[in-house]
Amino acid sequence: MAIIEVKDREILRSLDQLSPAGRRAALLKLVDGMERLDRLIERNRPRLEAVCRARGLDVLKLSEDERDALVDEILHERG
């Protein structure tokens, strides 16, 4: 499957054009994605903490965005 790169602001503008049902579907998809990411982080917390220590980071001081970016980076390193 080809990957199409779209800027965040374009996606946000597109959301404004969705029907109420389309907005609800988009919201549910986003919430489900966040819940899966949260479960993934919790299951792998010991590994995440070890990676943070190895990189000189304190997992408790990371913002949610920094934590999510780190997990994303770790997942892409495996591929």
Secondary structure by P-SEA (a helix, b strand, c coil): cbbbbbcaaaaaaaaaaccaaaaaaaaaaaaaaaaaaaaaaaaaaaaaaaaaaaaccccccccaaaaaaaaaaaaaaac
